Every structure is written in C-alpha cells, then in structure tokens.
Amino acid sequence: MKATFYGILSSLIILTLSSTAFAHAFLDHAEPKVGSEIEKAPTEVKAWFTQHIEPAFSKLEVFDADGKQVDNKDCHVDSTDKGLLIVTLPQLSAGTYKVSWKVVSVDTHRTHGDFKFTVK
C-alpha cells in the first residue's frame, strides 16, 4: 500500500513538472540562424517559438556591437503562424548583431533570451 502511494505521488509530480516545462514559449529556431555568419545582410529577423505568443507582450529587437537598437521597431507576430515573431531591418553593414527576445506565451508565462549573428 505504501509503495503504491509513493508510486502515484511520484507519477503526479512527474506529470506536473513535465506539463510546467512545456508551458513556456522558448526559441525554437531563427533566421538568420543562431550564431551564424552570413554573407548578405538580412532584411528581417524571424524567430519561431515553441508556443503561440501574445503580440502585445512580446518583442524582438536587434542591436549592433555598440548596443544601439538597429531594427525598424516594427516587431509583430506573423498573421498565419502565431509562434513566429518578425522584425524588419534597415540595410545593415558588416558586423556582429545581437537579437534580444522577450515573449509571453498564450498561457501567460514569460521567457526571454538573446542570440547573435554576424554579417561578413
């Protein structure tokens, strides 16, 4: 009886933790790719997340090596893919750029992070 109780309790804890882990929107992939070196400067940055995100509480920003924001400040969620965040860019020169993201998933969990890419 005691072993059954602990088995059920362990199962409930595992299920709770696993559902909590999947309740956040994390960066799945991006274009330009995380850490990439590219020949041609991109005209936009796209970031795909593991869940749908709330547009009003989510943002994607691009900074140059001096920390100056260089994107067009027009971040938006794609109209057909609610897990895709896009921001457009002016003509970028060669250099390393940092993409910073902050998102709120539709279940209200907040996550954030950043990555870099380099234009040769």
N, C-alpha and C positions, 0 to 999 in steps of 0.2 A: 504494500500500500504506500509506504513512504517513497519507494523508488518510483512508483507511478506518479505521485505528486510532483517530485522533482523533475521527472521527465516532461510532464505537462508544463510546469513552470519554465523550464529551460526552453521548450518549444515556443511558448508565448513571448519570452524575452527575445529570442532569435527573430521571430516574426515581426515584433515591434521594431527592433533595431534595423532590420532589412528594409522595412517599409519607410522608416525615417530616412535612411540613407538615400533612397530613391525619390524622396520628396523635395529635393533641391534641383535647381537648374544649374548644371555645370557646363562649361565649354566642352563641346564635342569635337569640333574642328573649325578651322577658319581659312579664309582666303584673303590675303596671302597666308600661306601655311605658317604655323607657329615656328619661329626660329629660322625661317627660310631666308635665302639670299636670292634676289630676283634681278633680272636684267632690266626690265621695263617697270617704271613706277605704276602702281595700280591707280585706278580712278575711284575705287571704293574699297572698303574693308567689309567683309561679311563674316559673321560669327554665328555658328549654329550651336544651339544649346540642347540639352537632353530633355527639356520640357518646354511647354509653351510659356511665354513670359508676358508680363504685364507692361505694355508700352509706356504708360505714364510714370512708371517707377524704374525704368531700365535705361541704361545709356552705354554707348560705345564711343570712346574718344581716342584720338591719335595725337601723340606728342613727338616732337623732334628731339634731338640729342640734348638741346638746351632746356627741355621741359616746356617749351611753348606748344600750346594746342594748335594743330595744323589742319584738322579736319574742317569740313564746312558746317559743322554744328547742326546737321540735319538728320540725326540718328532716328531711325524708325524700324518698326517690326514689319517684315515682309507681309504683304496682303494675303498671300497664299500659304505661307509657312510661318506659323505663329511662334516657332522656335528659332527663327532667323532674324538677327539684328544687323542692320546695314547703316553705314555712314559713308558719305561721299568725300572725295579728296580733291584738292586743287592739284596742279602739277607739282609733284614732289621732286626734289633734287636727290642726288646720291646721298646716302647716309643711313643711319640706323634709327628706326622709329619704334616707339612703344605704344601698344594698343592696350588701353585700360577699359575693363568692362565691369559694370555693376548691374545686376539683374534681380528682379523679383519674379519668382515663378507664380503661376496662377494659383498655387496653394499658399501664397504669401511668404514663402521662405526667401531670404536674401542671400546672394552669393556674389563674390567679386574676384577679380584676378587681373592679370595682365600677361602680355607676351610681346616679343619683339620680332621685327623682320628688318631686313637690310636691302636697300636699293643700291645696286652696284653702280 
